[in-house]
Amino acid sequence: MTSLRKLGSSDLEVFPLSLGGNVFGWTADETRSFAVLDAYAAAGGNFLDTADSYSAWVEGNEGGESETIIGKWLKTRGNREDIVVATKVSQHPAYPGLSGANIKAAADASLRRLGTDHIDLYYTHFDKPDVPVEEIIGALDELVKAGKVRHIAASNISPDRLRESLEFSDREGLARYVALQPHYNLVSRDTYEGALLDVASQAGLAAVPYFALAAGFLTGKYRPGTEVDSPRAAGAAKHLATERGPRVLAALDEIAGAHGVAVPTVALAWLAARPTVAAPIASARTVEQLPALLGVADLVLTDEELTRLSRASA
């Protein structure tokens, strides 16, 4: 049985891989999504990450498709109390922004789609600096007091705004962020390391990194001279044109070979071992893609291997 990890100062305990729901209703239809969710849960997984805007970018979608699929799965499987559900607010076309009124209306819409009476972890998806932190935290605190949200978190926020939010919560005795969702991986370290990591560490926040596999680049399937059929291929393949990208792949290949595991397992294990990180987020559109992700729960890299990867990615 894989050990669960405590999520910051909250009472939530989560599997060391958060399953990304961005593909549900996009590259994975309902049937395929259910299969992935079943396999993840069967392996002990309990931490689902979605957003109210997933997947509004697909023609014919309006946003909320991922939440709807997850909600149907939770209902049919009868396992709501076993699953930590995280979703986000600010980017849904019908509920844009972080005004207090919008946060509360968007939360109610997410609850309806998820078919539940509470959200375990509710993120501000993209900070809106024109909205005072007092208004944002005030609205989130109301949701917590109403029992609609258990814990709150932030994503895509500056160090200063994060610090200001935490200080306001502490000063007023209101709900306080327990987690942070930064863009962070072996080929994108400065998006978290530095001031943002410092604030998170000082405040005792858990990090739940997105783009943990760099849009697929750190799966190892992008190599010189190869073409990958994926909606994210252009973004992932750009790392091949850097000095860091091939250097990281070479280190991942050797370490993965030494352990007899897949390349993405090693990339996720490095991330999972970083300061503040509780559970990287990665998505799978097929059941076949899951084992390489789930392997992070069992792989422990040596100090030398962690150092080698850190140097390769510097």
LINLINNOR-V739683 format. One record per residue. N is the residue number from 0. RES is the residue in one small letter. SS is DSSP state (helix for helix, strand for strand, loop for the rest). OMEGA is omega in degrees with one decimal (NA if undefined). D_FIRST is the distance of its C-alpha to the first C-alpha in Angstrom with 1 decimal. Layout:
n:N res:RES ss:SS omega:OMEGA d_first:D_FIRST
n:N res:RES ss:SS omega:OMEGA d_first:D_FIRST
This chain:
n:0 res:m ss:loop omega:-179.4 d_first:0.0
n:1 res:t ss:loop omega:177.8 d_first:3.8
n:2 res:s ss:loop omega:175.7 d_first:6.4
n:3 res:l ss:loop omega:-178.7 d_first:9.0
n:4 res:r ss:strand omega:177.4 d_first:12.5
n:5 res:k ss:strand omega:-177.6 d_first:15.6
n:6 res:l ss:loop omega:178.8 d_first:18.2
n:7 res:g ss:loop omega:-178.7 d_first:21.4
n:8 res:s ss:loop omega:-177.9 d_first:23.2
n:9 res:s ss:loop omega:174.5 d_first:21.8
n:10 res:d ss:loop omega:179.9 d_first:19.6
n:11 res:l ss:loop omega:173.9 d_first:17.4
n:12 res:e ss:strand omega:-169.7 d_first:13.7
n:13 res:v ss:strand omega:173.2 d_first:12.7
n:14 res:f ss:loop omega:-175.3 d_first:10.4
n:15 res:p ss:loop omega:169.7 d_first:12.0
n:16 res:l ss:strand omega:174.3 d_first:14.0
n:17 res:s ss:strand omega:-177.7 d_first:16.4
n:18 res:l ss:strand omega:-179.1 d_first:17.8
n:19 res:g ss:strand omega:-179.5 d_first:21.5
n:20 res:g ss:loop omega:-177.6 d_first:23.7
n:21 res:n ss:loop omega:-177.5 d_first:26.9
n:22 res:v ss:loop omega:-177.9 d_first:27.1
n:23 res:f ss:strand omega:-175.9 d_first:26.9
n:24 res:g ss:loop omega:177.7 d_first:30.6
n:25 res:w ss:loop omega:179.1 d_first:31.6
n:26 res:t ss:loop omega:175.2 d_first:30.5
n:27 res:a ss:strand omega:177.9 d_first:28.2
n:28 res:d ss:loop omega:-174.6 d_first:29.9
n:29 res:e ss:helix omega:-178.6 d_first:28.4
n:30 res:t ss:helix omega:-179.8 d_first:27.4
n:31 res:r ss:helix omega:177.6 d_first:25.7
n:32 res:s ss:helix omega:178.6 d_first:24.0
n:33 res:f ss:helix omega:-179.3 d_first:22.6
n:34 res:a ss:helix omega:178.5 d_first:21.2
n:35 res:v ss:helix omega:179.5 d_first:19.5
n:36 res:l ss:helix omega:178.1 d_first:18.1
n:37 res:d ss:helix omega:-177.9 d_first:16.9
n:38 res:a ss:helix omega:178.1 d_first:15.1
n:39 res:y ss:helix omega:-179.8 d_first:13.5
n:40 res:a ss:helix omega:-179.8 d_first:12.4
n:41 res:a ss:helix omega:179.4 d_first:11.2
n:42 res:a ss:loop omega:-179.9 d_first:8.8
n:43 res:g ss:loop omega:-179.3 d_first:7.4
n:44 res:g ss:loop omega:-178.4 d_first:10.5
n:45 res:n ss:loop omega:-169.8 d_first:12.6
n:46 res:f ss:strand omega:-178.1 d_first:15.4
n:47 res:l ss:strand omega:179.8 d_first:18.6
n:48 res:d ss:strand omega:176.9 d_first:21.6
n:49 res:t ss:loop omega:177.4 d_first:25.1
n:50 res:a ss:loop omega:-178.3 d_first:28.7
n:51 res:d ss:loop omega:-177.9 d_first:31.7
n:52 res:s ss:loop omega:-179.7 d_first:33.6
n:53 res:y ss:loop omega:-2.5 d_first:31.3
n:54 res:s ss:loop omega:-176.3 d_first:33.1
n:55 res:a ss:loop omega:-177.3 d_first:36.6
n:56 res:w ss:loop omega:-179.9 d_first:37.7
n:57 res:v ss:loop omega:179.8 d_first:37.7
n:58 res:e ss:loop omega:-179.8 d_first:41.1
n:59 res:g ss:loop omega:177.4 d_first:41.2
n:60 res:n ss:loop omega:178.5 d_first:38.3
n:61 res:e ss:loop omega:-175.8 d_first:38.9
n:62 res:g ss:loop omega:-179.0 d_first:35.5
n:63 res:g ss:loop omega:-178.6 d_first:32.7
n:64 res:e ss:helix omega:179.8 d_first:31.8
n:65 res:s ss:helix omega:178.1 d_first:28.2
n:66 res:e ss:helix omega:-179.3 d_first:27.8
n:67 res:t ss:helix omega:178.8 d_first:29.5
n:68 res:i ss:helix omega:178.6 d_first:27.2
n:69 res:i ss:helix omega:179.1 d_first:24.1
n:70 res:g ss:helix omega:178.0 d_first:25.9
n:71 res:k ss:helix omega:179.5 d_first:26.8
n:72 res:w ss:helix omega:179.4 d_first:23.2
n:73 res:l ss:helix omega:-178.4 d_first:22.0
n:74 res:k ss:helix omega:-176.8 d_first:24.9
n:75 res:t ss:helix omega:-179.5 d_first:24.6
n:76 res:r ss:helix omega:178.6 d_first:20.8
n:77 res:g ss:loop omega:-173.5 d_first:21.3
n:78 res:n ss:loop omega:-175.4 d_first:18.1
n:79 res:r ss:helix omega:-176.1 d_first:19.9
n:80 res:e ss:helix omega:179.4 d_first:18.4
n:81 res:d ss:helix omega:-171.4 d_first:14.8
n:82 res:i ss:loop omega:173.2 d_first:16.0
n:83 res:v ss:strand omega:-177.1 d_first:17.4
n:84 res:v ss:strand omega:176.8 d_first:20.6
n:85 res:a ss:strand omega:173.7 d_first:22.7
n:86 res:t ss:strand omega:-169.0 d_first:26.2
n:87 res:k ss:strand omega:179.6 d_first:29.4
n:88 res:v ss:strand omega:168.6 d_first:33.1
n:89 res:s ss:strand omega:-172.4 d_first:36.4
n:90 res:q ss:strand omega:179.2 d_first:36.6
n:91 res:h ss:strand omega:-177.2 d_first:37.0
n:92 res:p ss:loop omega:-179.6 d_first:40.6
n:93 res:a ss:loop omega:-178.4 d_first:41.5
n:94 res:y ss:strand omega:-176.7 d_first:39.8
n:95 res:p ss:strand omega:172.2 d_first:40.6
n:96 res:g ss:loop omega:-175.1 d_first:40.5
n:97 res:l ss:loop omega:171.7 d_first:39.4
n:98 res:s ss:loop omega:-179.1 d_first:42.2
n:99 res:g ss:helix omega:-179.0 d_first:41.2
n:100 res:a ss:helix omega:-178.8 d_first:42.4
n:101 res:n ss:helix omega:178.9 d_first:40.6
n:102 res:i ss:helix omega:-177.4 d_first:37.2
n:103 res:k ss:helix omega:178.7 d_first:37.5
n:104 res:a ss:helix omega:179.9 d_first:38.8
n:105 res:a ss:helix omega:178.3 d_first:36.1
n:106 res:a ss:helix omega:178.5 d_first:33.4
n:107 res:d ss:helix omega:178.5 d_first:35.0
n:108 res:a ss:helix omega:177.8 d_first:35.1
n:109 res:s ss:helix omega:179.1 d_first:31.4
n:110 res:l ss:helix omega:178.5 d_first:30.6
n:111 res:r ss:helix omega:-178.5 d_first:32.8
n:112 res:r ss:helix omega:-179.6 d_first:31.2
n:113 res:l ss:helix omega:178.3 d_first:27.7
n:114 res:g ss:loop omega:-177.0 d_first:28.8
n:115 res:t ss:loop omega:179.3 d_first:27.3
n:116 res:d ss:loop omega:178.1 d_first:28.9
n:117 res:h ss:loop omega:173.2 d_first:26.9
n:118 res:i ss:strand omega:-176.4 d_first:25.5
n:119 res:d ss:strand omega:-177.9 d_first:22.6
n:120 res:l ss:strand omega:-174.1 d_first:23.7
n:121 res:y ss:strand omega:-177.4 d_first:27.3
n:122 res:y ss:strand omega:158.9 d_first:28.6
n:123 res:t ss:strand omega:-169.3 d_first:32.2
n:124 res:h ss:loop omega:174.3 d_first:32.0
n:125 res:f ss:loop omega:-179.5 d_first:35.1
n:126 res:d ss:loop omega:176.6 d_first:37.0
n:127 res:k ss:loop omega:-173.4 d_first:40.6
n:128 res:p ss:loop omega:179.2 d_first:42.7
n:129 res:d ss:loop omega:177.8 d_first:45.6
n:130 res:v ss:loop omega:-179.7 d_first:43.8
n:131 res:p ss:loop omega:178.6 d_first:43.8
n:132 res:v ss:helix omega:178.6 d_first:40.4
n:133 res:e ss:helix omega:-179.3 d_first:41.9
n:134 res:e ss:helix omega:-179.0 d_first:42.0
n:135 res:i ss:helix omega:-178.7 d_first:38.5
n:136 res:i ss:helix omega:178.5 d_first:36.8
n:137 res:g ss:helix omega:179.5 d_first:39.1
n:138 res:a ss:helix omega:178.6 d_first:38.1
n:139 res:l ss:helix omega:178.5 d_first:34.4
n:140 res:d ss:helix omega:177.6 d_first:34.9
n:141 res:e ss:helix omega:179.1 d_first:36.7
n:142 res:l ss:helix omega:178.3 d_first:33.7
n:143 res:v ss:helix omega:-179.3 d_first:31.4
n:144 res:k ss:helix omega:179.5 d_first:34.0
n:145 res:a ss:loop omega:-179.7 d_first:34.4
n:146 res:g ss:loop omega:-179.3 d_first:30.7
n:147 res:k ss:loop omega:179.9 d_first:30.4
n:148 res:v ss:strand omega:178.6 d_first:28.3
n:149 res:r ss:strand omega:-177.7 d_first:25.7
n:150 res:h ss:strand omega:-178.4 d_first:25.7
n:151 res:i ss:strand omega:-176.3 d_first:27.9
n:152 res:a ss:strand omega:-178.0 d_first:27.6
n:153 res:a ss:strand omega:175.7 d_first:29.8
n:154 res:s ss:strand omega:177.2 d_first:30.0
n:155 res:n ss:loop omega:-177.1 d_first:33.0
n:156 res:i ss:loop omega:-179.7 d_first:34.8
n:157 res:s ss:loop omega:177.3 d_first:37.0
n:158 res:p ss:helix omega:-178.0 d_first:36.4
n:159 res:d ss:helix omega:-179.8 d_first:39.5
n:160 res:r ss:helix omega:177.5 d_first:38.6
n:161 res:l ss:helix omega:179.3 d_first:35.1
n:162 res:r ss:helix omega:-179.9 d_first:36.6
n:163 res:e ss:helix omega:179.4 d_first:39.3
n:164 res:s ss:helix omega:-179.4 d_first:36.8
n:165 res:l ss:helix omega:179.9 d_first:34.8
n:166 res:e ss:helix omega:178.3 d_first:38.0
n:167 res:f ss:helix omega:178.4 d_first:39.4
n:168 res:s ss:helix omega:-179.0 d_first:36.3
n:169 res:d ss:helix omega:-176.9 d_first:36.6
n:170 res:r ss:helix omega:-175.3 d_first:40.3
n:171 res:e ss:helix omega:-179.5 d_first:40.4
n:172 res:g ss:loop omega:-178.4 d_first:37.3
n:173 res:l ss:loop omega:178.4 d_first:35.8
n:174 res:a ss:loop omega:-172.8 d_first:32.4
n:175 res:r ss:loop omega:176.9 d_first:31.1
n:176 res:y ss:strand omega:177.3 d_first:29.0
n:177 res:v ss:strand omega:-175.9 d_first:25.5
n:178 res:a ss:strand omega:179.9 d_first:24.5
n:179 res:l ss:strand omega:178.1 d_first:26.4
n:180 res:q ss:strand omega:-179.8 d_first:26.0
n:181 res:p ss:loop omega:168.8 d_first:28.0
n:182 res:h ss:strand omega:-172.3 d_first:28.9
n:183 res:y ss:loop omega:175.4 d_first:27.3
n:184 res:n ss:strand omega:-175.2 d_first:26.4
n:185 res:l ss:loop omega:179.1 d_first:27.7
n:186 res:v ss:loop omega:175.9 d_first:31.1
n:187 res:s ss:strand omega:-176.3 d_first:31.5
n:188 res:r ss:loop omega:-177.0 d_first:31.0
n:189 res:d ss:loop omega:175.3 d_first:34.1
n:190 res:t ss:loop omega:176.8 d_first:33.0
n:191 res:y ss:loop omega:-177.2 d_first:30.7
n:192 res:e ss:loop omega:-175.8 d_first:31.4
n:193 res:g ss:loop omega:-173.2 d_first:34.5
n:194 res:a ss:helix omega:-177.8 d_first:35.7
n:195 res:l ss:helix omega:176.1 d_first:33.0
n:196 res:l ss:helix omega:-179.6 d_first:30.2
n:197 res:d ss:helix omega:179.7 d_first:32.4
n:198 res:v ss:helix omega:-179.4 d_first:32.7
n:199 res:a ss:helix omega:-178.6 d_first:29.0
n:200 res:s ss:helix omega:-179.4 d_first:28.2
n:201 res:q ss:helix omega:-176.9 d_first:31.0
n:202 res:a ss:helix omega:179.8 d_first:30.0
n:203 res:g ss:loop omega:179.8 d_first:26.3
n:204 res:l ss:loop omega:172.5 d_first:25.4
n:205 res:a ss:strand omega:176.0 d_first:22.1
n:206 res:a ss:strand omega:177.8 d_first:22.8
n:207 res:v ss:loop omega:-169.4 d_first:21.4
n:208 res:p ss:loop omega:170.9 d_first:23.4
n:209 res:y ss:strand omega:-171.2 d_first:25.0
n:210 res:f ss:loop omega:-176.6 d_first:26.5
n:211 res:a ss:loop omega:179.0 d_first:23.6
n:212 res:l ss:loop omega:174.9 d_first:24.7
n:213 res:a ss:helix omega:178.9 d_first:28.4
n:214 res:a ss:helix omega:177.0 d_first:29.1
n:215 res:g ss:helix omega:-178.1 d_first:27.9
n:216 res:f ss:helix omega:-176.4 d_first:29.7
n:217 res:l ss:helix omega:168.9 d_first:26.6
n:218 res:t ss:helix omega:-179.7 d_first:25.3
n:219 res:g ss:loop omega:-177.3 d_first:28.1
n:220 res:k ss:loop omega:178.0 d_first:29.9
n:221 res:y ss:loop omega:-178.7 d_first:32.9
n:222 res:r ss:loop omega:177.7 d_first:35.2
n:223 res:p ss:loop omega:177.0 d_first:38.9
n:224 res:g ss:loop omega:179.7 d_first:40.9
n:225 res:t ss:loop omega:175.1 d_first:38.1
n:226 res:e ss:loop omega:-178.1 d_first:38.1
n:227 res:v ss:loop omega:178.9 d_first:35.0
n:228 res:d ss:loop omega:-178.6 d_first:35.4
n:229 res:s ss:loop omega:176.7 d_first:33.6
n:230 res:p ss:loop omega:-177.0 d_first:34.9
n:231 res:r ss:loop omega:-172.7 d_first:33.6
n:232 res:a ss:helix omega:-176.6 d_first:35.1
n:233 res:a ss:helix omega:-179.5 d_first:38.0
n:234 res:g ss:helix omega:-178.4 d_first:35.9
n:235 res:a ss:helix omega:-174.3 d_first:33.4
n:236 res:a ss:helix omega:-178.3 d_first:36.1
n:237 res:k ss:helix omega:-178.9 d_first:38.1
n:238 res:h ss:helix omega:177.5 d_first:35.9
n:239 res:l ss:helix omega:-177.1 d_first:37.3
n:240 res:a ss:helix omega:179.5 d_first:40.7
n:241 res:t ss:loop omega:174.6 d_first:39.6
n:242 res:e ss:helix omega:-175.9 d_first:39.4
n:243 res:r ss:helix omega:-174.4 d_first:35.9
n:244 res:g ss:helix omega:179.1 d_first:34.3
n:245 res:p ss:helix omega:179.0 d_first:35.1
n:246 res:r ss:helix omega:178.3 d_first:34.4
n:247 res:v ss:helix omega:179.5 d_first:30.9
n:248 res:l ss:helix omega:-179.6 d_first:30.4
n:249 res:a ss:helix omega:178.6 d_first:31.7
n:250 res:a ss:helix omega:178.3 d_first:29.3
n:251 res:l ss:helix omega:-179.6 d_first:26.3
n:252 res:d ss:helix omega:-176.2 d_first:27.6
n:253 res:e ss:helix omega:-178.5 d_first:27.9
n:254 res:i ss:helix omega:177.8 d_first:24.5
n:255 res:a ss:helix omega:178.4 d_first:22.7
n:256 res:g ss:helix omega:-179.1 d_first:24.8
n:257 res:a ss:helix omega:-178.7 d_first:24.0
n:258 res:h ss:helix omega:-176.9 d_first:20.2
n:259 res:g ss:loop omega:179.6 d_first:20.7
n:260 res:v ss:loop omega:-179.8 d_first:19.1
n:261 res:a ss:loop omega:-179.5 d_first:20.8
n:262 res:v ss:helix omega:-179.3 d_first:23.0
n:263 res:p ss:helix omega:177.9 d_first:21.3
n:264 res:t ss:helix omega:179.7 d_first:18.0
n:265 res:v ss:helix omega:179.9 d_first:20.0
n:266 res:a ss:helix omega:178.9 d_first:21.9
n:267 res:l ss:helix omega:-179.9 d_first:19.0
n:268 res:a ss:helix omega:175.4 d_first:17.5
n:269 res:w ss:helix omega:-178.4 d_first:20.9
n:270 res:l ss:helix omega:-178.6 d_first:21.0
n:271 res:a ss:helix omega:-179.1 d_first:17.6
n:272 res:a ss:loop omega:-177.9 d_first:19.0
n:273 res:r ss:loop omega:179.4 d_first:22.3
n:274 res:p ss:loop omega:178.0 d_first:23.6
n:275 res:t ss:loop omega:-173.4 d_first:22.7
n:276 res:v ss:strand omega:177.7 d_first:20.3
n:277 res:a ss:loop omega:-177.1 d_first:17.2
n:278 res:a ss:loop omega:173.6 d_first:16.4
n:279 res:p ss:strand omega:175.5 d_first:18.8
n:280 res:i ss:strand omega:172.7 d_first:20.0
n:281 res:a ss:strand omega:-177.8 d_first:20.4
n:282 res:s ss:loop omega:177.9 d_first:21.7
n:283 res:a ss:loop omega:177.7 d_first:21.7
n:284 res:r ss:loop omega:175.4 d_first:24.7
n:285 res:t ss:loop omega:178.0 d_first:23.4
n:286 res:v ss:helix omega:-177.7 d_first:20.3
n:287 res:e ss:helix omega:-179.6 d_first:21.3
n:288 res:q ss:helix omega:-172.9 d_first:21.0
n:289 res:l ss:helix omega:-174.5 d_first:17.3
n:290 res:p ss:helix omega:-179.6 d_first:15.6
n:291 res:a ss:helix omega:177.8 d_first:17.5
n:292 res:l ss:helix omega:-178.2 d_first:16.3
n:293 res:l ss:helix omega:-178.3 d_first:12.6
n:294 res:g ss:helix omega:179.2 d_first:12.8
n:295 res:v ss:helix omega:-178.0 d_first:13.3
n:296 res:a ss:helix omega:-174.8 d_first:9.7
n:297 res:d ss:loop omega:-175.9 d_first:9.8
n:298 res:l ss:loop omega:175.1 d_first:13.5
n:299 res:v ss:loop omega:-179.9 d_first:15.2
n:300 res:l ss:loop omega:177.2 d_first:18.9
n:301 res:t ss:loop omega:177.0 d_first:21.5
n:302 res:d ss:helix omega:-179.7 d_first:24.0
n:303 res:e ss:helix omega:179.6 d_first:26.6
n:304 res:e ss:helix omega:177.3 d_first:24.8
n:305 res:l ss:helix omega:179.2 d_first:24.2
n:306 res:t ss:helix omega:179.9 d_first:27.9
n:307 res:r ss:helix omega:178.4 d_first:29.1
n:308 res:l ss:helix omega:179.4 d_first:27.6
n:309 res:s ss:helix omega:179.0 d_first:29.0
n:310 res:r ss:helix omega:-179.6 d_first:32.3
n:311 res:a ss:helix omega:-176.5 d_first:32.4
n:312 res:s ss:loop omega:-177.6 d_first:31.7
n:313 res:a ss:loop omega:NA d_first:34.2
